[in-house]
Amino acid sequence: MKKLIALISALLIISLFPALPAGAAAAYEITSYEVKVVVNSDRSCDFTEIINVYFHEPRHGIYRTVPISSESRIYNIVVQGDEYDFFTEYNPATKADFAVLQIGDPGVEIQGAKQYTIKYTLSTPEIENNPGLCYLNLIGTDWDAPIRNAKIEISFPAQTEDVMFHVGRYGAAGGGDRLLVENLGQSLIISTKDSLNPREGITVEALLPSGAFTSRKPTYELMLFAIALAGLAIIILLFILFGRDKKLTLVVDFKPPKNINPAEAGYLINQYIGKADISALIFYWASHGHLHIKELPRNDYELIRISPLDEWHTRYEKEAFEALFEAGEDDKVKVSQLKGNYYKTVQKIKSNILISYTGDKTLVEKKYAFVAGYVAALIFPLLGFLRYWRVQPYTLAGIPFGLFCEFFGVILMAYMWYISINIFKLSRIKLMVHSALFTLLGVAFTLIYAGSGPDAALSFNFMLLPAAAAVLSAAIVPYVTRRTGYYNSMLERLLGFREFILTVKKEQLETMIKDNPTYYYDVLPYAQALGVSDIWSDKFADIHVQPPDWYYGINPYFNLWLFSSSINTMGETLSRNAFTPPQSTGTTGFGGGGFGGGGFGGGFSGGGFGGGGGGSW
């Protein structure tokens, strides 16, 4: 019951921000706001926020919002000493995605002073055309209450060359005279001279020297051949030890694993959320009695809401189910009406599925791939630098070529990583094309490397081997991963269920249909997500199956083959409509968290990464 109350409260909060009524703001004030930020060399930022709040009226707690995107995400969240709920939400007012921390107990109200301590890590991308710029919202511009006093400590991976602050409402430039700043070179201590009004925040632009955000390993004077083969040997050893998956022992069962919907089952099979996986949810909800499907002329279909999803369904399922009918009216919607209107919901479904398989439910162990990546990333610049060292020792002549080799090596690893994570998304032809392009890039690097340097004419043949070893190292890196124990157990059950669909005999199915007349329809959504729906339907070609009570076809006479064909057609119709983005998406900055770019000094309050704000509930 507490979770249900929290969910309803959270949805109300999101529907109101960033413009909550004055009553919500008057209910509390922030007496002090302390922020500690550690900016890491990989551009991730570790935040610790200590927020002292005084509630003038009884409230459950506060909520904290942080703008996020595909390039800037929040993770490693810790809220000390308080219950909290975390979810992501799209705010139509600002056309932005937000991470939301709703802190407090829906069954308890508090009044007076209360301290909140929040820790999280924020990933930030490189600023275009200015890789040394750190652009952060230290206090976001979406707080709806005054902040009486603020203190901020921020440390950087290198000494700052220039610093600028922006204080005020979203879009305000300048205002640094409202702050007291102590610049310690590699860290800053900031405090406010006066209160921050509601919707006012603090943004910093800090310019760091070139290379501050590139983690580089110390180089050693080693022979090229030894470096290349030693690095390759380490990566191969990592692959042997940590890159091979455990052999699966299938657990054949006639039912799918519990607490797994068809979309999640499709994702677990190949770590890819396809259109069929999302479409299967429609039939899944129908088979559970929550909606009916009516076939219409011209390959269109009408979805009719019968009842809300049961409590045991996931939150994102419930939100996606309700969003289906927003484009229609009177609990009805045509699939053709979903075109351009359901795309954002589809993306949220995908995002929530990905988020749900993190932490204890992480599918793939990747830490040793990063170790292998560091090894490979060390090989390339060393080979480049020492390519000149052999002829011009104790000089820096090889640095430019070393940087070129590093760049080429990163490109090779990134490209192979792209191929490895998209292997199930790409068609066979596209996969062959990408593999051929990687091979061409590898050959190009090998020839360029062997043909460069002051002694290229004498050492060309010898230099082919270390260059090829470096390319091979880059190719292996993305595969130094393995399934987690959790993923192995889920795959054994899912593949066992899929094996049952493929091998079950007619006699068994006849018995199951007799015991459960809806068994065919219960399994159908999972068969769709697992890519075996046609095989599943063929199994029932000579078995009498009752018509489903949730599907109304044009043909008054029910035939399982016609039903299966119509379901496939509906899946194609869903793909053309539900997965089509709006024709005009536009580009709008975040309120209290827009992503900036360009040169130093061109920012404004609220324009950096992170920030956001919050309120009470």
Secondary structure, 3 states (H helix, E strand, C coil): CHHHHHHHHHHHHHHHCCCCCHHHHHCEEEEEEEEEEEECCCCCEEEEEEEEEEEEEEECEEEEEEEECCCCCEEEEEEECCCEEEEEEEECCCCEEEEEEEEECCCCCEEEEEEEEEEEEECCCCCCCCCCEEEEEEECCEECCCECCEEEEEECCCCCCEEEEEEECCCCCCEHHHEEEEECCCEEEEEECCCECCCCEEEEEEECCCCCCCCCCCCCCCCHHHHHHHHHHHHHHHHHHHCCCCCCCCCCCCCCCCCCCHHHHHHHHHCCCCHHHHHHHHHHHHHCCCEEEEEECCCEEEEEECCCCCCCCCHHHHHHHHHHHHHCECCEEEHHHHCCCCHHHHHHHHHHHHHHCCHHHCCEECHHHHHHHHHHHHHHHHHHHHHHHCCCCCCCCCHHHHHHHHHHHHHHHHHHHHHHHCCCCCCHHHHHHHHHHHHHHHHHHHHHHHCCCCCHHHHHHHHHHHHHHHHHHHHHHHHCCEECHHHHHHHHHHHHHHHHHHHCCHHHHHHHHHHCCCHHHHHHHHHHHCCCHHHHHHCCCCCCCCCCCCEECCCCCCCHHHHHHHHHHHHHHHHHHCCCCCCCCCCCCCCCCCCCCCCCCCCCCCCCECCCEEEEC
